Amino acid sequence: MAGKSKKKLEIFHLVCEETGDYNYTIRKKGGGEKLKLKKFSPRLRKHTIHVEKKK
């Protein structure tokens, strides 16, 4: 078996673009494009864009 290196899962936070709150955490492999998801913001009580950020 070849010695392929496995990428470990890293913890990323989803940050609301409007308030800057860290509302969600996700585990995924590093690299690639940053996620942009529409998630619920409890402070604003509506769905907003959340961007992936490493803490």
PyMOL CGO cylinders between C-alpha atoms (Angstrom):
from pymol import cmd
from pymol.cgo import CYLINDER

trace = [
    CYLINDER, 0.00, 0.00, 0.00, 1.26, 3.40, -0.94, 0.3, 1, 1, 1, 1, 1, 1,
    CYLINDER, 1.26, 3.40, -0.94, 1.75, 5.94, 1.83, 0.3, 1, 1, 1, 1, 1, 1,
    CYLINDER, 1.75, 5.94, 1.83, -1.10, 8.28, 0.98, 0.3, 1, 1, 1, 1, 1, 1,
    CYLINDER, -1.10, 8.28, 0.98, -1.54, 11.00, 3.57, 0.3, 1, 1, 1, 1, 1, 1,
    CYLINDER, -1.54, 11.00, 3.57, -5.07, 11.26, 4.90, 0.3, 1, 1, 1, 1, 1, 1,
    CYLINDER, -5.07, 11.26, 4.90, -6.39, 14.73, 5.62, 0.3, 1, 1, 1, 1, 1, 1,
    CYLINDER, -6.39, 14.73, 5.62, -7.96, 14.94, 9.04, 0.3, 1, 1, 1, 1, 1, 1,
    CYLINDER, -7.96, 14.94, 9.04, -11.24, 16.65, 9.70, 0.3, 1, 1, 1, 1, 1, 1,
    CYLINDER, -11.24, 16.65, 9.70, -10.86, 20.17, 11.00, 0.3, 1, 1, 1, 1, 1, 1,
    CYLINDER, -10.86, 20.17, 11.00, -13.35, 22.30, 12.93, 0.3, 1, 1, 1, 1, 1, 1,
    CYLINDER, -13.35, 22.30, 12.93, -14.64, 25.41, 11.19, 0.3, 1, 1, 1, 1, 1, 1,
    CYLINDER, -14.64, 25.41, 11.19, -17.16, 27.97, 12.39, 0.3, 1, 1, 1, 1, 1, 1,
    CYLINDER, -17.16, 27.97, 12.39, -19.94, 29.52, 10.35, 0.3, 1, 1, 1, 1, 1, 1,
    CYLINDER, -19.94, 29.52, 10.35, -20.04, 33.25, 11.00, 0.3, 1, 1, 1, 1, 1, 1,
    CYLINDER, -20.04, 33.25, 11.00, -23.02, 35.48, 10.22, 0.3, 1, 1, 1, 1, 1, 1,
    CYLINDER, -23.02, 35.48, 10.22, -22.03, 38.21, 7.75, 0.3, 1, 1, 1, 1, 1, 1,
    CYLINDER, -22.03, 38.21, 7.75, -24.46, 40.74, 9.24, 0.3, 1, 1, 1, 1, 1, 1,
    CYLINDER, -24.46, 40.74, 9.24, -23.83, 40.33, 13.00, 0.3, 1, 1, 1, 1, 1, 1,
    CYLINDER, -23.83, 40.33, 13.00, -20.44, 38.57, 13.12, 0.3, 1, 1, 1, 1, 1, 1,
    CYLINDER, -20.44, 38.57, 13.12, -21.77, 35.90, 15.50, 0.3, 1, 1, 1, 1, 1, 1,
    CYLINDER, -21.77, 35.90, 15.50, -20.34, 32.38, 15.53, 0.3, 1, 1, 1, 1, 1, 1,
    CYLINDER, -20.34, 32.38, 15.53, -23.65, 30.50, 15.25, 0.3, 1, 1, 1, 1, 1, 1,
    CYLINDER, -23.65, 30.50, 15.25, -22.66, 27.08, 13.85, 0.3, 1, 1, 1, 1, 1, 1,
    CYLINDER, -22.66, 27.08, 13.85, -19.68, 24.71, 13.82, 0.3, 1, 1, 1, 1, 1, 1,
    CYLINDER, -19.68, 24.71, 13.82, -18.86, 22.16, 11.13, 0.3, 1, 1, 1, 1, 1, 1,
    CYLINDER, -18.86, 22.16, 11.13, -16.24, 19.47, 10.69, 0.3, 1, 1, 1, 1, 1, 1,
    CYLINDER, -16.24, 19.47, 10.69, -14.71, 19.05, 7.23, 0.3, 1, 1, 1, 1, 1, 1,
    CYLINDER, -14.71, 19.05, 7.23, -11.43, 18.50, 5.46, 0.3, 1, 1, 1, 1, 1, 1,
    CYLINDER, -11.43, 18.50, 5.46, -9.39, 21.66, 5.01, 0.3, 1, 1, 1, 1, 1, 1,
    CYLINDER, -9.39, 21.66, 5.01, -8.64, 23.33, 1.70, 0.3, 1, 1, 1, 1, 1, 1,
    CYLINDER, -8.64, 23.33, 1.70, -10.89, 24.19, -1.19, 0.3, 1, 1, 1, 1, 1, 1,
    CYLINDER, -10.89, 24.19, -1.19, -13.33, 27.06, -1.35, 0.3, 1, 1, 1, 1, 1, 1,
    CYLINDER, -13.33, 27.06, -1.35, -14.89, 28.61, 1.72, 0.3, 1, 1, 1, 1, 1, 1,
    CYLINDER, -14.89, 28.61, 1.72, -18.49, 27.65, 2.35, 0.3, 1, 1, 1, 1, 1, 1,
    CYLINDER, -18.49, 27.65, 2.35, -21.23, 30.27, 2.06, 0.3, 1, 1, 1, 1, 1, 1,
    CYLINDER, -21.23, 30.27, 2.06, -24.54, 29.01, 3.38, 0.3, 1, 1, 1, 1, 1, 1,
    CYLINDER, -24.54, 29.01, 3.38, -27.86, 30.61, 4.15, 0.3, 1, 1, 1, 1, 1, 1,
    CYLINDER, -27.86, 30.61, 4.15, -28.53, 29.71, 7.80, 0.3, 1, 1, 1, 1, 1, 1,
    CYLINDER, -28.53, 29.71, 7.80, -30.79, 30.99, 10.59, 0.3, 1, 1, 1, 1, 1, 1,
    CYLINDER, -30.79, 30.99, 10.59, -29.42, 33.81, 12.74, 0.3, 1, 1, 1, 1, 1, 1,
    CYLINDER, -29.42, 33.81, 12.74, -30.99, 33.71, 16.24, 0.3, 1, 1, 1, 1, 1, 1,
    CYLINDER, -30.99, 33.71, 16.24, -30.13, 37.34, 17.00, 0.3, 1, 1, 1, 1, 1, 1,
    CYLINDER, -30.13, 37.34, 17.00, -31.82, 38.71, 13.86, 0.3, 1, 1, 1, 1, 1, 1,
    CYLINDER, -31.82, 38.71, 13.86, -34.46, 35.95, 13.81, 0.3, 1, 1, 1, 1, 1, 1,
    CYLINDER, -34.46, 35.95, 13.81, -34.14, 35.48, 10.04, 0.3, 1, 1, 1, 1, 1, 1,
    CYLINDER, -34.14, 35.48, 10.04, -32.02, 33.58, 7.53, 0.3, 1, 1, 1, 1, 1, 1,
    CYLINDER, -32.02, 33.58, 7.53, -28.73, 35.26, 6.58, 0.3, 1, 1, 1, 1, 1, 1,
    CYLINDER, -28.73, 35.26, 6.58, -25.54, 34.35, 4.73, 0.3, 1, 1, 1, 1, 1, 1,
    CYLINDER, -25.54, 34.35, 4.73, -22.99, 32.54, 6.92, 0.3, 1, 1, 1, 1, 1, 1,
    CYLINDER, -22.99, 32.54, 6.92, -19.33, 32.22, 5.87, 0.3, 1, 1, 1, 1, 1, 1,
    CYLINDER, -19.33, 32.22, 5.87, -16.82, 29.58, 6.94, 0.3, 1, 1, 1, 1, 1, 1,
    CYLINDER, -16.82, 29.58, 6.94, -14.05, 30.84, 9.23, 0.3, 1, 1, 1, 1, 1, 1,
    CYLINDER, -14.05, 30.84, 9.23, -11.36, 29.02, 11.13, 0.3, 1, 1, 1, 1, 1, 1,
    CYLINDER, -11.36, 29.02, 11.13, -11.17, 30.26, 14.72, 0.3, 1, 1, 1, 1, 1, 1,
]
cmd.load_cgo(trace, "trace")
